[in-house]
Amino acid sequence: MEKPDEKIAFGGSCHWCTEAIFQSLIGVKVVEQGFVATNTGLEDFSEAVIVHFSPEEISLKVLIEIHLRTHSSTVMHSRRNLYRSAVYTFSANQESEAKAILKNLQSGFSKQIITQVFPFGAFKRSRQEILDYYYSNPQKPFCKNNIDPKLKLLLKEFADVTDKEKLQHLNENY
C-alpha cells in the first residue's frame, strides 16, 4: 500500500530560493511559499515554505539534507529573525525523526549546524504575485544571481532526486 503524502516546512533563506529548490525535486507535490511561526515562544513569522512530498519518492532525510546544503545552515547572522534556520514539523514522530536526521548529518559539516527543529504553529501565504517566483521568470537578475547557483548545486549533488527536465534551462551537464 502506498504511503500518503506528507508535509514538512523549511526556513533558512529567502522563500523565493527555498520555493524554487523544493519545486525542482522529484517527489515534491506542492510547495507553499510564505511565512511560518512556531508555538514555542518564537511566534514571530519567518520566511519559509511548506513542502508536500511523497515519502515513497523522496525521503525526509534527503529533503533535510538538501535544505541544509542550500542555505547557510551553519551561520548565525543578523537577519536570522527573518530567515530562521529551521525545520518545522507536523507531528511528534516527525519531530523526533528530524532531530535524529540533523544529528546524523552533522558529521558531514565542518561547522556546527544551527538549524533547529520546531513544531509548526501557523502559516501566512505570500501574496499571489510573488508565488512561483523562480519558475514564473527564471531570467530575473535575482533568480540568475541567487537561485541558479543553488539549483546547479542540486543538479551536481542531488542528481538522483532532481527534476532535470525542469532545470534544463540551466544548460549544465551533470
trRosetta pair geometry for C-beta under 8 A, 3 or more apart (Angstrom, degrees):
i j d omega theta_ij theta_ji phi_ij phi_ji
2 56 6.0 -50 -150 -40 85 156
3 6 7.7 -17 143 -33 115 100
3 54 7.4 133 80 -166 94 70
3 55 5.1 -42 95 60 146 109
3 56 5.5 166 37 -44 101 97
5 29 5.7 -35 -130 8 146 148
5 52 5.4 36 157 175 129 92
5 53 6.4 164 -158 83 88 23
5 54 5.4 -56 -103 -83 79 62
5 55 7.8 155 -134 -6 36 75
6 52 7.4 177 90 -151 34 54
6 53 6.0 -25 63 65 79 77
6 54 7.9 130 18 -111 75 18
6 55 5.6 45 5 -40 122 108
6 60 7.5 -39 91 -73 149 105
6 90 7.7 -180 -175 49 86 131
6 94 7.5 163 -174 -99 131 131
7 50 5.6 14 -178 175 118 99
7 51 6.4 162 -151 83 66 46
7 52 4.7 -28 -93 -96 94 65
7 53 7.3 135 -98 15 42 71
7 90 5.9 60 80 -20 88 152
8 50 7.5 172 90 -154 26 61
8 51 5.6 -18 64 59 74 97
8 53 7.4 -27 20 20 96 116
8 60 6.6 109 -35 -130 155 98
8 63 6.6 118 62 119 138 148
8 87 6.6 -16 174 -169 115 91
8 88 7.0 151 -178 75 62 62
8 89 6.4 -18 -131 -108 88 54
8 90 6.8 -125 -96 -3 51 101
8 94 6.7 -162 -96 -178 102 134
8 98 7.5 153 -143 -83 133 129
9 36 5.1 130 157 -94 148 160
9 48 5.3 48 170 155 106 128
9 49 6.5 -176 -149 93 71 40
9 50 4.6 -36 -93 -98 92 65
9 51 7.0 160 -98 11 35 74
9 86 7.9 3 109 111 90 99
9 87 7.4 140 81 -168 57 43
9 88 3.6 -16 67 59 109 115
9 89 8.0 -129 33 -50 81 22
9 90 7.9 105 -6 -48 93 94
9 120 5.7 107 16 -101 130 113
9 123 7.5 -150 -101 -91 149 115
10 18 5.9 -164 99 -163 107 129
10 22 7.4 155 37 -55 134 138
10 48 6.1 176 90 -156 36 89
10 49 5.8 -8 56 56 83 85
10 51 6.5 21 2 -11 106 119
10 63 7.7 -143 -52 159 135 100
10 67 4.7 -129 -143 -122 142 136
10 86 7.2 170 -153 90 41 60
10 87 6.1 -13 -103 -108 70 61
10 88 7.3 -143 -61 18 26 84
11 15 7.8 -34 -121 -83 75 89
11 18 7.3 -44 -118 -83 35 170
11 36 5.9 -138 -49 46 127 118
11 46 5.0 75 -174 113 156 112
11 47 6.0 139 -142 90 100 54
11 48 3.4 -55 -75 -90 97 99
11 49 7.7 158 -77 15 59 57
11 83 6.8 -176 165 -165 91 47
11 84 4.9 32 113 73 132 80
11 85 6.9 -147 103 -111 75 16
11 86 4.6 13 53 49 101 96
11 88 7.1 53 -4 -21 102 109
12 18 6.9 128 48 -84 83 127
12 67 6.6 125 9 177 145 93
12 71 3.7 124 122 101 120 158
12 72 7.2 -177 168 51 102 58
12 73 6.3 -18 -151 -85 144 77
12 83 6.0 32 165 171 22 90
12 84 7.2 -65 -84 100 44 38
12 85 4.3 53 -117 -115 92 65
12 86 6.8 -172 -61 22 79 52
12 115 6.7 -24 -94 -104 125 103
13 17 5.0 -38 110 68 120 136
13 18 5.9 155 65 -48 84 97
13 47 7.7 -65 109 97 26 125
13 70 7.6 -110 19 126 140 77
13 71 3.9 -154 -25 -122 115 118
13 72 7.1 110 -76 15 106 80
13 83 5.5 29 -107 -154 26 128
14 17 4.6 87 71 5 93 103
14 18 6.9 -174 91 -5 48 88
14 47 6.3 -39 -143 138 31 158
14 83 7.1 -37 -51 -101 42 120
14 146 7.1 21 39 152 144 143
15 18 5.2 -53 -136 45 43 112
15 19 5.7 53 159 -28 71 103
15 33 4.9 125 152 -158 119 94
15 34 6.8 -179 -162 19 164 12
15 35 7.7 -96 -49 -70 151 55
15 47 4.2 -134 -35 -179 102 102
15 48 6.2 -27 -98 29 110 10
15 49 5.7 143 -151 -52 93 87
15 126 6.6 -177 100 -55 144 135
16 19 5.9 -50 -145 33 25 114
16 20 6.6 23 156 -16 59 108
16 33 7.4 48 -84 -145 43 143
16 130 7.1 -79 -85 174 104 104
16 133 4.1 -56 -134 72 102 154
16 134 6.3 132 174 -43 86 87
16 142 7.1 19 109 134 154 128
16 143 7.9 -103 152 -86 122 76
16 146 7.9 62 93 100 113 128
16 147 6.8 -87 128 -71 93 126
17 20 6.0 -62 -153 37 29 107
17 21 6.4 30 154 -22 66 108
17 70 7.4 -176 152 152 109 107
17 71 7.4 125 110 -85 133 98
17 134 7.9 91 -103 -57 32 128
17 146 6.0 -90 -82 140 116 104
17 147 5.2 -159 -113 -99 72 82
17 150 5.9 84 -166 18 105 162
18 21 5.7 -52 -148 32 32 115
18 22 6.6 15 162 -5 65 108
18 33 7.7 143 81 -117 95 89
18 47 7.6 151 18 139 135 99
18 48 7.0 -60 98 -150 162 36
18 49 4.8 -169 121 -3 114 122
18 67 7.8 32 -136 -127 101 86
18 70 7.7 136 -105 110 62 120
18 71 7.2 -5 -81 -55 96 130
19 22 6.6 -71 -153 44 25 97
19 23 6.0 24 156 -20 66 115
19 31 5.2 140 -147 133 70 132
19 33 4.4 -13 -83 -83 134 117
19 49 5.2 164 -82 -91 67 140
19 131 7.9 -156 -155 -154 159 55
19 132 7.4 -137 150 -96 134 29
19 133 6.4 97 71 27 139 99
19 134 6.8 174 92 7 98 108
20 23 5.6 -57 -140 39 29 113
20 24 6.3 29 159 -25 62 112
20 133 7.1 -79 -52 71 103 88
20 134 3.5 43 -93 10 126 157
20 135 6.9 164 -117 -31 86 82
20 143 7.7 143 -84 -134 162 94
20 147 4.9 32 64 -159 161 129
20 150 7.5 106 90 84 112 122
20 151 6.6 -66 139 -66 113 115
21 24 6.1 -71 -162 31 25 112
21 25 7.5 25 148 -30 60 106
21 66 6.7 163 162 154 118 113
21 67 7.9 129 116 -95 144 54
21 70 5.2 113 -122 146 153 165
21 147 7.9 -139 -49 -153 76 88
21 150 5.7 -64 -83 139 109 124
21 151 6.9 -147 -99 -82 62 70
21 154 6.5 172 -145 -63 80 136
22 25 5.8 -47 -156 15 44 119
22 28 5.2 174 169 -141 81 162
22 31 4.7 138 95 -100 115 132
22 49 6.1 -174 29 109 144 149
22 51 4.8 -107 -168 -107 150 121
22 63 7.6 40 -118 -143 104 98
22 66 7.8 129 -87 112 71 135
23 28 6.7 -129 -107 104 24 135
23 31 5.0 -95 -66 14 81 142
23 132 7.6 110 -103 -125 162 72
23 134 7.3 176 52 60 138 119
23 135 6.4 -106 128 -27 151 132
23 166 7.4 -157 130 176 85 157
24 151 5.9 169 -79 -129 174 101
24 154 6.0 81 107 119 133 166
24 162 6.0 -6 143 -150 97 81
24 163 5.5 -145 -174 42 52 96
24 166 5.4 -159 -127 95 72 135
24 167 5.8 56 -150 -56 120 113
25 28 4.5 75 74 -5 99 120
25 53 7.9 -17 102 -116 124 119
25 58 6.1 52 155 -94 119 165
25 63 7.7 118 142 -102 172 80
25 66 7.2 2 -83 -137 140 177
25 154 7.6 -114 -76 -160 84 134
25 158 7.7 -32 -111 133 101 132
25 161 5.4 4 -154 145 93 96
25 162 6.3 -57 -107 -106 56 44
25 163 6.4 162 -142 -12 3 94
26 57 5.8 -122 137 166 86 117
26 58 6.3 150 92 -54 69 115
26 161 5.2 -134 44 -163 96 56
26 162 7.0 6 -9 56 92 5
26 163 5.4 142 -60 -66 72 80
27 53 5.4 41 138 -164 88 95
27 54 4.8 -119 -157 55 80 89
27 55 8.0 99 -176 -75 124 12
27 56 7.6 -166 -130 74 111 57
27 57 2.9 -175 -100 105 104 112
27 58 3.2 165 81 -4 152 104
27 161 6.7 -44 18 -155 119 100
28 31 6.4 21 162 -54 125 98
28 51 5.8 -59 -137 -165 110 101
28 52 7.2 106 -166 76 64 53
28 53 4.9 -39 -105 -98 57 92
28 58 6.7 -22 -45 38 71 151
29 52 4.7 -62 65 106 102 100
29 53 6.3 177 5 -99 84 30
29 54 6.4 94 -40 -31 109 88
30 51 7.8 163 87 -155 55 37
30 52 4.1 21 50 40 92 123
31 49 5.2 -5 -174 -179 94 129
31 50 7.3 159 -158 78 45 50
31 51 5.6 -7 -109 -106 78 68
31 52 7.5 -141 -68 23 37 75
32 49 6.2 151 75 -163 50 68
32 50 4.2 -1 52 51 110 100
32 52 7.7 65 -12 -17 97 100
32 123 7.1 35 121 178 133 144
32 125 6.4 -77 -178 -110 102 93
33 49 5.4 -27 -99 -104 55 92
33 125 7.2 73 81 -156 57 68
33 126 4.7 -27 114 10 97 128
33 130 7.4 -117 112 114 141 88
33 131 5.6 172 46 -122 122 71
33 132 7.9 -155 1 -37 135 39
33 133 7.4 124 -119 -10 175 104
34 47 7.9 -160 127 -142 26 53
34 48 6.9 -20 80 69 59 70
34 49 7.4 114 28 -104 59 46
34 50 7.7 -4 38 -3 103 95
34 123 5.7 84 87 -179 137 87
34 124 5.2 -166 173 93 122 51
34 125 4.3 -96 -80 -122 137 27
34 126 4.7 -148 -95 -27 62 68
35 45 3.7 48 154 167 122 120
35 46 6.4 149 -156 64 81 21
35 47 6.0 -49 -101 -93 72 37
35 48 6.4 89 -141 28 27 85
35 123 7.1 150 79 -155 51 50
35 124 4.6 -6 56 57 102 99
35 126 7.5 116 -20 -68 79 71
36 45 6.6 141 64 -148 19 75
36 46 6.2 -36 63 61 72 77
36 48 3.8 -39 9 54 114 145
36 50 7.3 132 -79 -59 123 87
36 86 7.7 -143 88 88 127 132
36 88 5.3 -115 160 -30 149 164
36 120 6.7 -71 -163 -138 119 82
36 121 7.3 122 174 47 76 80
36 122 7.2 159 -155 82 51 48
36 123 5.6 -16 -102 -100 71 74
37 42 7.1 -166 -160 115 73 70
37 43 5.1 32 -176 -166 129 47
37 44 6.4 179 -116 87 103 20
37 45 4.8 -64 -56 -86 97 62
37 46 7.3 124 -86 9 54 75
37 121 4.5 -68 106 77 77 124
37 122 4.7 2 52 51 105 93
37 123 7.9 -154 22 -67 72 34
38 42 5.2 33 52 70 107 98
38 43 7.3 -112 68 -89 53 40
38 86 7.5 -124 -44 -172 128 154
38 88 6.4 -148 -85 -119 95 104
38 118 3.8 -57 -108 159 151 134
38 119 6.0 112 -156 69 96 58
38 120 6.8 -94 -111 -128 68 17
38 121 4.5 132 -160 -16 17 117
39 43 7.1 40 -113 -93 43 84
39 119 6.0 -45 42 89 94 109
39 121 3.8 151 -40 -107 78 109
39 122 7.8 99 -61 -17 90 84
40 118 5.7 -128 12 -145 134 102
40 119 6.6 123 -44 37 108 91
40 121 7.7 -132 -4 -58 67 125
42 46 8.0 -10 154 -20 114 123
42 84 7.2 111 165 -119 141 157
42 118 6.9 -76 54 -122 127 153
43 121 6.8 -119 -121 135 67 164
44 81 6.5 -19 112 -172 150 94
45 122 7.5 -73 -92 88 99 101
45 124 5.9 -14 -132 22 155 120
46 81 7.0 -141 -100 161 104 40
46 82 6.2 148 -138 -175 75 23
46 83 6.6 147 -173 -99 105 10
46 84 3.8 -9 -171 11 171 109
46 86 7.1 92 82 20 144 132
47 82 6.1 30 -4 163 103 75
47 83 5.9 -19 48 -97 110 63
48 84 7.6 -29 -62 60 111 95
48 86 7.2 -43 -100 69 129 107
48 88 6.8 49 -179 -1 156 132
50 88 7.9 -63 -99 75 78 122
50 123 6.3 -16 -38 -114 131 149
51 63 6.5 174 103 -155 155 136
53 57 7.3 -132 178 66 87 100
53 58 5.6 -76 -176 68 128 109
53 63 6.5 -141 -9 -74 170 143
54 57 4.2 52 86 17 111 108
54 58 6.8 88 70 27 69 78
55 58 7.3 -86 -124 73 30 48
55 59 6.4 52 -155 -115 74 48
55 60 6.8 -12 -116 -32 102 84
58 62 5.5 -109 -172 75 84 131
58 63 6.2 94 140 -53 112 94
58 161 5.3 94 -111 -148 110 128
59 62 4.7 99 59 6 83 98
59 63 7.0 -144 99 -2 47 86
60 63 5.6 -55 -148 38 35 113
60 64 6.2 32 156 -17 68 106
60 94 7.3 -157 -126 -144 154 86
60 97 6.1 47 97 132 154 128
60 98 6.9 -96 163 -82 126 74
60 101 6.6 -130 120 -54 97 159
61 64 6.0 -59 -148 38 27 107
61 65 6.3 25 155 -18 64 108
61 101 5.0 -159 -111 -130 73 124
61 105 7.9 166 -161 -59 85 114
62 65 5.7 -54 -144 38 31 111
62 66 6.3 34 156 -20 65 105
62 158 7.2 122 -171 -141 104 120
62 161 5.8 120 163 -30 145 168
63 66 5.8 -55 -149 36 29 111
63 67 6.4 32 151 -21 63 106
64 67 5.4 -52 -149 35 34 116
64 68 6.4 34 153 -19 66 104
64 87 6.2 -2 -117 -97 103 143
64 98 6.4 164 -90 -139 143 80
64 101 5.0 92 65 126 158 139
64 102 6.8 -104 170 -68 138 71
64 105 7.0 -151 118 -22 109 155
65 68 5.7 -53 -148 36 33 111
65 69 6.2 21 158 -12 67 112
65 101 7.8 -109 -47 170 80 112
65 105 5.8 -168 -98 -117 86 139
65 158 8.0 156 102 -89 107 123
66 69 6.0 -64 -143 44 28 104
66 70 5.9 7 165 -7 67 120
66 154 7.0 39 -144 -111 112 94
66 158 5.8 21 -96 -70 106 165
66 161 7.8 -106 -61 87 137 134
67 70 6.4 -73 -138 43 21 98
67 71 6.9 -23 177 19 61 108
67 73 7.4 99 127 -78 74 134
67 87 7.0 115 99 -85 162 96
67 115 7.5 110 122 -130 111 156
68 71 7.5 -91 -149 50 18 77
68 73 4.3 -46 -149 -1 68 172
68 102 7.9 151 -74 -121 134 77
68 105 6.3 148 19 139 168 147
68 109 7.4 -97 163 -65 127 132
68 113 6.4 -33 -137 -129 123 125
68 115 6.2 -100 -101 -10 88 153
69 73 7.6 -32 -48 8 24 132
69 153 6.8 -164 139 149 107 131
69 157 6.6 -116 154 99 157 154
70 150 4.8 76 -154 -156 103 111
70 153 6.4 168 -99 84 84 135
70 154 7.2 15 -85 -61 129 92
71 83 7.7 -157 -171 174 134 118
71 85 6.8 -175 111 -114 124 95
72 75 3.9 -41 164 39 117 119
72 77 7.0 35 101 -10 149 124
72 85 7.4 -98 89 -84 66 130
73 85 5.5 144 -126 -158 60 133
73 109 7.6 -96 93 -111 109 152
73 113 5.4 -12 143 -142 104 85
73 114 6.5 -176 171 44 52 74
73 115 4.8 -22 -154 -37 101 113
74 109 5.9 176 -70 178 134 133
74 110 7.9 53 -157 67 172 65
74 111 3.9 105 177 89 138 116
74 112 6.3 135 -143 75 91 43
74 113 5.8 -66 -87 -100 77 41
74 114 6.1 130 -132 -4 28 91
75 111 7.9 51 -61 105 62 153
75 114 7.1 -112 48 14 21 136
76 80 6.0 -25 -154 -50 66 148
76 114 5.6 169 -63 -117 86 165
77 80 5.9 142 62 -41 59 89
77 83 8.0 3 66 67 107 121
79 82 5.1 -44 179 44 86 108
79 83 5.3 39 123 19 97 109
80 83 6.0 -75 -121 72 34 73
80 84 6.0 72 173 -99 72 49
80 85 6.8 -48 -139 -5 100 87
81 84 7.0 8 -146 -62 20 88
84 116 7.8 -56 170 44 100 106
85 114 5.3 76 71 96 145 93
85 115 4.4 -100 147 -96 102 66
85 116 6.9 99 95 11 76 72
86 115 6.3 173 -85 -160 22 74
86 116 5.4 -25 -110 66 79 76
86 117 7.3 138 -161 -100 73 22
86 118 5.5 -15 -162 13 125 113
87 98 4.9 -166 117 -171 144 138
87 102 7.4 -149 10 -59 140 122
87 115 6.4 58 -17 163 91 113
87 116 7.5 -149 29 101 73 36
87 117 4.9 -23 69 -108 101 73
87 118 7.4 156 78 26 49 65
88 117 7.9 161 -88 -160 24 54
88 118 5.4 -26 -108 75 70 89
88 119 7.2 37 -161 150 72 16
88 120 4.3 88 161 -84 108 78
88 121 7.8 -93 -151 6 125 67
89 94 4.2 173 -159 107 110 106
89 95 4.1 -179 74 -73 161 70
89 98 5.5 -142 -72 2 123 144
89 117 6.2 24 -18 -174 117 99
89 118 7.3 175 18 86 79 37
89 119 5.9 -55 67 -111 84 49
89 120 6.3 -140 75 -19 29 88
90 94 5.8 30 50 44 66 155
90 119 8.0 109 -98 -157 20 70
90 120 5.3 -2 -85 17 65 134
91 94 4.5 94 55 8 84 103
91 95 6.9 -141 95 -8 45 86
92 95 5.5 -52 -148 34 33 116
92 96 6.5 33 154 -18 65 103
93 96 5.9 -54 -151 35 31 109
93 97 6.3 29 153 -16 65 109
94 97 5.6 -55 -145 40 32 112
94 98 6.1 34 156 -22 66 107
95 98 5.9 -55 -145 36 27 110
95 99 6.5 26 157 -17 62 106
95 117 5.8 132 -152 152 74 125
95 119 6.3 -27 -83 -80 134 77
96 99 5.9 -57 -150 36 29 110
96 100 6.4 27 154 -16 64 108
97 100 5.8 -58 -150 38 31 110
97 101 6.3 32 153 -21 66 107
98 101 5.6 -53 -146 35 31 113
98 102 6.4 34 155 -19 65 103
98 117 4.7 143 109 -118 121 133
99 102 5.8 -52 -149 35 31 111
99 103 6.4 32 153 -19 64 107
99 117 5.1 -105 -70 21 79 156
100 103 5.7 -55 -149 37 32 113
100 104 6.3 27 154 -15 66 108
101 104 5.8 -59 -147 40 30 108
101 105 6.1 24 157 -17 66 111
102 105 5.9 -61 -143 40 28 107
102 106 6.8 51 154 -47 61 91
102 113 6.1 -153 -170 101 97 149
102 115 6.3 -145 -127 87 127 107
102 117 6.7 -141 -11 -40 145 113
103 106 5.9 -34 -161 -5 31 118
104 107 7.3 -45 177 13 42 104
105 108 5.6 -53 -173 32 64 114
105 109 7.2 48 139 -14 80 106
105 113 7.1 57 96 -48 101 157
106 109 6.0 -72 -159 39 43 106
106 112 7.4 -4 -147 -137 110 52
106 113 5.5 -116 -105 5 81 116
109 112 7.6 121 109 -106 123 6
109 113 5.7 109 48 -56 162 90
118 121 7.7 -40 144 -21 115 98
120 123 7.6 -9 -174 -47 110 99
125 131 7.7 -3 176 -82 103 121
126 130 5.2 -85 152 79 129 107
126 131 5.8 160 80 -71 109 76
127 130 5.9 65 69 20 80 98
127 131 7.8 -137 98 -28 38 87
128 131 5.8 -47 -153 7 38 116
130 133 5.3 3 -178 -82 70 107
132 135 5.2 -63 -179 60 91 100
132 136 5.0 106 114 -42 92 100
133 136 6.1 -65 -152 26 18 113
133 143 7.6 -172 134 -79 89 106
134 137 7.9 -124 -173 63 24 45
134 138 5.7 38 176 -95 73 78
134 143 5.3 135 -129 -123 76 115
134 147 5.1 -154 -108 162 126 167
135 138 6.7 7 -107 -52 32 97
135 166 7.6 -46 -107 -167 121 108
137 140 5.0 77 113 -32 106 101
137 143 7.0 -170 106 -9 66 151
138 143 4.9 -156 -154 150 48 148
138 144 7.6 103 159 -64 68 67
138 147 7.6 -116 -139 87 82 129
138 148 7.5 101 -176 -74 102 96
138 169 6.2 109 82 102 153 147
139 143 6.8 40 43 67 11 130
139 144 6.8 18 -159 -51 35 110
140 143 4.5 89 61 6 85 106
140 144 7.0 -161 88 -7 42 86
141 144 5.7 -56 -142 39 33 110
141 145 5.8 16 166 -7 69 115
142 145 6.2 -67 -139 47 24 100
142 146 5.5 -25 180 24 65 121
142 147 7.2 53 132 -8 72 102
143 146 7.0 -70 -115 54 14 81
143 147 4.7 -38 -148 39 58 123
143 148 6.4 80 149 -34 67 89
144 147 7.8 17 -18 48 13 82
144 148 5.4 4 -147 -7 35 136
145 148 7.4 68 1 31 10 105
145 149 7.8 -13 167 -9 31 110
146 149 7.2 -72 -168 29 18 103
146 150 7.5 4 151 -7 55 112
147 150 5.8 -64 -159 39 42 110
147 151 6.2 35 151 -18 75 109
148 151 5.7 -60 -144 40 33 109
148 152 6.2 36 157 -22 68 104
148 170 6.4 155 -151 -120 94 103
149 152 5.6 -51 -146 34 32 113
149 153 6.6 38 152 -22 62 101
150 153 5.5 -49 -154 31 35 115
150 154 6.8 42 145 -22 62 99
151 154 5.3 -42 -153 28 40 118
151 155 6.7 42 149 -18 65 100
151 167 5.7 -173 169 -126 119 123
151 170 6.2 -155 111 -77 117 145
152 155 5.6 -49 -151 35 37 113
152 156 6.3 31 152 -16 66 108
152 170 6.0 180 -82 -176 84 143
152 172 5.8 107 -130 -27 96 166
153 156 5.7 -60 -146 41 31 109
153 157 5.8 -10 171 14 71 115
153 158 8.0 41 130 12 68 97
154 157 6.9 -74 -127 53 18 82
154 158 5.1 -50 -158 53 62 110
154 162 4.9 132 147 -101 102 128
154 167 7.4 -158 85 -83 119 163
155 158 7.7 -22 -48 60 10 68
155 159 6.0 43 -173 -94 45 80
155 162 5.5 -160 -94 127 52 169
155 164 7.0 93 -123 -109 98 83
155 167 6.0 -155 -72 123 117 152
155 170 6.8 -154 -26 78 154 152
155 172 5.9 115 103 85 156 129
155 174 4.5 159 149 5 98 156
156 159 7.1 -32 -166 -51 5 97
156 174 5.4 -132 -89 -125 52 134
158 161 5.3 -48 166 51 99 98
158 162 5.5 115 104 -43 85 102
159 162 5.5 -60 -133 28 31 116
159 164 7.5 27 -156 -69 79 112
159 174 5.6 -158 -94 126 125 122
162 167 6.5 -26 164 11 113 144
163 166 4.2 44 109 11 113 116
163 167 6.7 128 90 -6 67 94
164 167 5.8 -73 -145 53 37 98
164 168 6.4 68 153 -65 70 79
165 168 5.9 -18 -152 -25 31 114
167 170 5.1 -11 171 1 86 120
168 171 7.7 54 164 -64 53 46
